[in-house]
Amino acid sequence: MKKLAVIAFGVLVLSGCATKQYPQAPAVTNEEASSFDCKALDQEIAKAHSVQQEIKRTGDFDGRTVLGFLGDFGIGNGMAKSEATKKAQDRLTQLESLRSVKCKPAL
């Protein structure tokens, strides 16, 4: 019985550390919006796509996924991924809106 309690405690301790760390994309600030030119916007859009790919890679199944599921049925990892994905998409949308305003296609 004591051995079972120690194992259960160990699983709980490990599952508390099992939430994956997803990259976070900040919103575009007013300073960024005013200072970005077309080249900088293209670079930032490429970075935003990289962040989205990193979120997908971090979300792949691994040992932390199993421990997270044992701890809270995977809810913590799911919430972290959802929030990171939303922030990355919001930043990408803001950058693309800026590009459409600042970088008119040449005729």
N, C-alpha and C positions, 0 to 999 in steps of 0.2 A: 504493500500500500504506500509506504514511504517512497519507494522507488518511482511509483506511478505519479505521485505528487511532484517529485523533483523533475521528472520528464515533462509533465504538464506545465510546470513553472518555466522550464527552459524554452518550451515552444512559445509560450506567451511573451517571454523576454525577446526572443528572436523575431517574432512577428511584429513587435513594436518598432523594430528597426527595418522592417521590410518595405516600407513605402518607397517607391521609386522616386528619384529626383529628376523631374522633367525640366528641360530648359524653358526659361520664361522670356517672353518677348514683351518689352514695355510698349506702351502706347506712344505714338509719335507726339513729341512735345511741340509747342509753338516755336521754340528756338530751332528745332530740327526742321520743321516745315518751312520756316523762312530762309534757312541757310542752304537747304538741299538744292543742287542744280540737277540737270537731267542725268549726268553721269553718276552722281552720288545716289540719286533715286534708284537707278538701275542696280547699283551695288547693294543698296539696302534691300531691294526686292529679292536679289539673289540670296542675301543673308537670311531673309525671312523664309525663303523656300528651304534653305539648309536647316533652319530651326524646325520646320515642319517635318523634314526627313529624320532629324535627330529624335523628335518626339515619337515618330513611328518606330525607330530602332529601339528606343528605350522601352517602348510598350511591348516588345517581343517577349514571348514566353521564356522565363528563366527561373532560377531558384527563388528569387525575390517574389515572383508571381505566386509561387506555391506558398511561401511563408505569409505573404499578404492575404492569400485566400484563407489560410488557417487562422489568421488573426482576426480578420473582420469580413470574411467572405469576399475579399478583393475590392470592397467598396472604397477604401482609401486610395488605392492605386487608380481605380476608375475615375474617382473625383479629381485626382491630381492630373491625370492625362486629359480629362475633359477641359479642365481650367486652362491648362497649357495650350491645348489645341485652340480654344476660343481666343486666347490672347494673341497667339501667332496669326490666326486668321484676321483678327481685328487690325493688327499692325499691317498685314499685307494689304488689306482693303484700304486703309488710310494711305499707304504709300502709293498704291495704284491710282487712287483718286488724285493725289498730288501730282503724279506723273501726267495724268490726263489734262490737268490744268496748266502745269508749267511747261510741258514738253509737247507742244503742238507739232504734229507731223508736217514736214516740209512738203510743199506742193510742187 
